[in-house]
Amino acid sequence: MPKAYAILNLVANIYFGLRVLVYNNRGILTYKYTPLYKIPHYYFSTIVGMDSLSILIFFLALYLESNHEHSTYLSK
């Protein structure tokens, strides 16, 4: 997509996730399973002829600095 559209981003749990880096209670960097909609991502495109197949790019390293409670929308 040439322009980012917030409506195309994931906003609800689709029961898939990835392991992302987080700081635990002791301040040690560790991994945690996180649902996809909480990870900063960008809707890249839809495969032509397959309306239900979308390509999303996830930025796992940005999870540490993001406030997923507010938004995972990447505008730039």
N, CA, C and O of each residue as an XYZ file, in Angstrom:
304
protein
N       0.851     -1.172      0.000
C       0.000      0.000      0.000
C       0.893      1.230      0.000
O       1.822      1.314      0.804
N       0.635      2.174     -0.876
C       1.479      3.374     -0.935
C       1.296      4.289      0.275
O       2.169      5.106      0.566
N       0.182      4.163      0.976
C      -0.105      4.990      2.139
C      -0.596      4.093      3.272
O      -1.299      3.111      3.031
N      -0.229      4.426      4.500
C      -0.650      3.628      5.656
C      -2.098      3.954      6.016
O      -2.474      5.121      6.121
N      -2.900      2.915      6.203
C      -4.292      3.071      6.606
C      -4.482      2.354      7.933
O      -4.299      1.140      8.019
N      -4.847      3.099      8.966
C      -4.999      2.521     10.309
C      -6.080      1.456     10.346
O      -5.994      0.529     11.152
N      -7.078      1.560      9.513
C      -8.187      0.599      9.520
C      -7.729     -0.807      9.104
O      -8.405     -1.786      9.420
N      -6.598     -0.924      8.405
C      -6.094     -2.213      7.946
C      -5.231     -2.918      8.994
O      -4.883     -4.085      8.813
N      -4.883     -2.238     10.076
C      -4.054     -2.848     11.118
C      -4.858     -3.808     11.978
O      -6.081     -3.699     12.074
N      -4.162     -4.749     12.600
C      -4.800     -5.686     13.520
C      -5.190     -4.948     14.796
O      -4.390     -4.194     15.351
N      -6.409     -5.163     15.256
C      -6.858     -4.507     16.481
C      -7.424     -5.500     17.497
O      -7.740     -5.116     18.622
N      -7.554     -6.761     17.115
C      -8.100     -7.772     18.017
C      -7.233     -9.025     17.948
O      -6.494     -9.242     16.987
N      -7.341     -9.831     18.977
C      -6.560    -11.056     19.054
C      -7.042    -12.063     18.009
O      -8.225    -12.398     17.953
N      -6.102    -12.542     17.179
C      -6.437    -13.558     16.176
C      -5.820    -14.904     16.563
O      -5.719    -15.810     15.735
N      -5.414    -15.025     17.817
C      -4.899    -16.269     18.402
C      -3.568    -16.721     17.815
O      -3.233    -17.904     17.880
N      -2.823    -15.810     17.255
C      -1.458    -16.076     16.825
C      -0.563    -15.086     17.539
O      -0.999    -13.994     17.902
N       0.678    -15.461     17.738
C       1.601    -14.567     18.407
C       3.036    -14.888     18.078
O       3.332    -15.844     17.361
N       3.923    -14.075     18.612
C       5.360    -14.246     18.432
C       6.049    -14.005     19.764
O       5.488    -13.386     20.668
N       7.272    -14.502     19.871
C       8.082    -14.238     21.052
C       8.824    -12.928     20.850
O       9.536    -12.756     19.861
N       8.656    -12.005     21.790
C       9.318    -10.707     21.717
C      10.157    -10.502     22.978
O       9.923    -11.136     24.007
N      11.131     -9.611     22.878
C      11.979     -9.293     24.026
C      11.252     -8.344     24.972
O      10.649     -7.365     24.533
N      11.310     -8.632     26.263
C      10.735     -7.773     27.297
C      11.660     -7.790     28.511
O      12.474     -8.700     28.674
N      11.526     -6.776     29.357
C      12.255     -6.762     30.620
C      11.375     -7.374     31.691
O      10.206     -7.008     31.819
N      11.926     -8.312     32.470
C      11.149     -8.910     33.552
C      11.222     -8.013     34.790
O      11.754     -6.905     34.720
N      10.691     -8.485     35.919
C      10.647     -7.693     37.152
C      12.024     -7.310     37.678
O      12.170     -6.296     38.361
N      13.025     -8.111     37.365
C      14.397     -7.847     37.811
C      15.174     -6.966     36.845
O      16.331     -6.634     37.102
N      14.548     -6.586     35.735
C      15.215     -5.752     34.746
C      16.076     -6.534     33.780
O      16.920     -5.956     33.095
N      15.880     -7.831     33.714
C      16.646     -8.687     32.820
C      15.864     -8.884     31.529
O      14.654     -9.108     31.548
N      16.568     -8.797     30.420
C      15.940     -8.965     29.115
C      15.628    -10.439     28.872
O      16.518    -11.285     28.954
N      14.371    -10.746     28.575
C      13.933    -12.120     28.355
C      12.872    -12.136     27.254
O      12.478    -11.080     26.758
N      12.414    -13.313     26.876
C      11.391    -13.447     25.837
C      10.017    -13.681     26.442
O       9.888    -14.282     27.508
N       8.999    -13.202     25.753
C       7.618    -13.382     26.186
C       6.742    -13.580     24.955
O       6.902    -12.879     23.956
N       5.816    -14.536     25.026
C       4.855    -14.745     23.947
C       3.846    -13.599     23.971
O       3.253    -13.306     25.009
N       3.658    -12.954     22.819
C       2.775    -11.799     22.730
C       1.865    -11.942     21.519
O       2.333    -12.310     20.441
N       0.572    -11.660     21.672
C      -0.344    -11.706     20.522
C       0.080    -10.708     19.437
O       0.620     -9.644     19.742
N      -0.166    -11.056     18.183
C       0.270    -10.238     17.052
C      -0.258     -8.810     17.097
O       0.461     -7.882     16.727
N      -1.489     -8.614     17.540
C      -2.067     -7.275     17.485
C      -1.406     -6.304     18.468
O      -1.608     -5.094     18.362
N      -0.621     -6.814     19.419
C       0.078     -5.951     20.372
C       1.486     -5.592     19.911
O       2.149     -4.775     20.549
N       1.953     -6.181     18.824
C       3.284     -5.923     18.292
C       3.179     -4.859     17.201
O       2.308     -4.958     16.337
N       4.053     -3.836     17.221
C       4.005     -2.833     16.153
C       4.131     -3.498     14.788
O       5.021     -4.317     14.555
N       3.219     -3.129     13.891
C       3.190     -3.766     12.576
C       2.697     -2.788     11.516
O       2.196     -1.704     11.816
N       2.857     -3.208     10.278
C       2.457     -2.396      9.133
C       1.778     -3.302      8.112
O       2.305     -4.357      7.759
N       0.627     -2.892      7.650
C      -0.076     -3.622      6.598
C       0.630     -3.300      5.287
O       0.593     -2.159      4.826
N       1.266     -4.288      4.689
C       2.067     -4.068      3.490
C       1.237     -4.171      2.217
O       1.262     -3.259      1.391
N       0.501     -5.268      2.048
C      -0.303     -5.417      0.831
C      -1.210     -6.637      0.930
O      -1.178     -7.387      1.906
N      -2.014     -6.808     -0.106
C      -2.828     -8.003     -0.288
C      -2.362     -8.667     -1.562
O      -2.105     -7.987     -2.555
N      -2.249     -9.978     -1.553
C      -1.827    -10.697     -2.750
C      -2.961    -10.654     -3.765
O      -4.102    -10.981     -3.440
N      -2.649    -10.253     -4.983
C      -3.633    -10.100     -6.043
C      -4.310    -11.439     -6.324
O      -3.649    -12.465     -6.490
N      -5.630    -11.408     -6.371
C      -6.399    -12.613     -6.632
C      -6.733    -13.397     -5.378
O      -7.497    -14.361     -5.421
N      -6.162    -12.981     -4.269
C      -6.431    -13.656     -2.995
C      -6.824    -12.580     -1.979
O      -5.985    -12.113     -1.208
N      -8.067    -12.199     -1.983
C      -8.523    -11.101     -1.136
C      -8.306    -11.344      0.353
O      -8.146    -10.392      1.116
N      -8.299    -12.587      0.767
C      -8.175    -12.864      2.194
C      -6.733    -13.062      2.649
O      -6.504    -13.323      3.830
N      -5.759    -12.947      1.756
C      -4.358    -13.144      2.111
C      -3.630    -11.807      2.122
O      -3.341    -11.232      1.072
N      -3.340    -11.324      3.323
C      -2.665    -10.039      3.484
C      -1.240    -10.260      3.939
O      -0.922    -11.264      4.575
N      -0.387     -9.308      3.606
C       1.003     -9.350      4.043
C       1.200     -8.252      5.078
O       1.018     -7.068      4.792
N       1.575     -8.663      6.281
C       1.844     -7.738      7.373
C       3.311     -7.855      7.752
O       3.868     -8.953      7.757
N       3.937     -6.736      8.068
C       5.326     -6.727      8.521
C       5.323     -6.379     10.003
O       4.764     -5.359     10.403
N       5.951     -7.232     10.821
C       6.006     -7.015     12.262
C       7.390     -6.549     12.671
O       8.398     -7.056     12.179
N       7.435     -5.576     13.576
C       8.684     -4.991     14.060
C       8.876     -5.403     15.513
O       8.474     -4.691     16.433
N       9.494     -6.562     15.705
C       9.644     -7.135     17.039
C      10.502     -6.274     17.966
O      10.219     -6.180     19.160
N      11.537     -5.652     17.431
C      12.425     -4.842     18.261
C      11.731     -3.578     18.771
O      12.133     -3.036     19.801
N      10.715     -3.106     18.084
C       9.998     -1.914     18.524
C       9.047     -2.193     19.678
O       8.546     -1.252     20.294
N       8.785     -3.448     19.985
C       7.849     -3.783     21.054
C       8.317     -3.247     22.402
O       7.499     -2.793     23.203
N       9.626     -3.293     22.662
C      10.169     -2.808     23.934
C       9.837     -1.346     24.167
O       9.559     -0.946     25.297
N       9.863     -0.544     23.115
C       9.668      0.900     23.253
C       8.254      1.349     22.936
O       7.947      2.536     23.046
N       7.390      0.426     22.547
C       6.032      0.828     22.172
C       5.092      0.779     23.358
O       5.332      0.078     24.341
N       4.025      1.534     23.244
C       2.958      1.468     24.231
C       1.792      0.770     23.554
O       0.885      1.426     23.041
N       1.811     -0.569     23.548
C       0.816     -1.318     22.795
C      -0.599     -1.097     23.322
O      -1.569     -1.379     22.618
N      -0.728     -0.598     24.543
C      -2.064     -0.293     25.060
C      -2.655      0.897     24.315
O      -3.875      1.020     24.206
N      -1.802      1.767     23.807
C      -2.278      2.957     23.100
C      -2.469      2.683     21.611
O      -3.550      2.907     21.066
N      -1.402      2.193     20.951
C      -1.488      1.972     19.509
C      -0.297      1.171     19.010
O       0.807      1.290     19.540
N      -0.527      0.351     17.986
C       0.571     -0.314     17.296
C       0.636      0.184     15.861
O       1.273     -0.436     15.009
N      -0.010      1.280     15.603
C      -0.087      1.851     14.261
C       1.209      2.565     13.912
O       1.624      3.484     14.619
N       1.846      2.149     12.830
C       3.052      2.811     12.339
C       2.670      3.692     11.167
O       2.158      3.202     10.160
N       2.910      4.966     11.285
C       2.476      5.908     10.247
C       3.559      6.207      9.231
O       3.260      6.659      8.126
N       4.825      5.960      9.586
C       5.912      6.307      8.663
C       6.842      5.122      8.516
O       7.828      5.198      7.783
